[in-house]
Amino acid sequence: MTEPADHPLVTAVKPLVDAMGAEILGPDQAQPDDVVLSWEGEDVIAVRLPQLSDSLDHILAAMERRHGMPLAALDRKAKQSVVRTLEARGAFSVRHGVETVASALGVSRFTVYNYLNRENAAKSE
């Protein structure tokens, strides 16, 4: 068998696993909460999903890379866009999500709530 790192399934799912902040393991290392992926009936890899709080940190780091600067350095309009994206991705369902995002953006929790309220008011009109 091909080494797992060279397997086409690993090549196919690695970008998704990296984007989620998950971890690829050998199928023999799988724990009950891991997702084991098979190829042609053979277990090839296990994917360990991140904890929700770790996912938020990973999403924030990815957004900083995408913008090419710390999120706190963005202008107001860009920060509002970041909040909309994070809301769509469920960031505010995580415990202390608003506080974590506010800290990353360099704004207060109140400001994050204002961005969210403004967006929700615009949707309802």
Buried (B, 14 or more C-beta within 10 A) or exposed (E): EEEBEEBEBBEEBBEEBEEBBBBBBEBEEBEEEBEEBEBEEEBBBBBBBBEEEBBBBBBBEBBBEEBEEEBEEBEEEBBBBBBBEBBEEEBBEBEEBBEBBBBBBEBEEEBBBBBBEEBEEEEEE
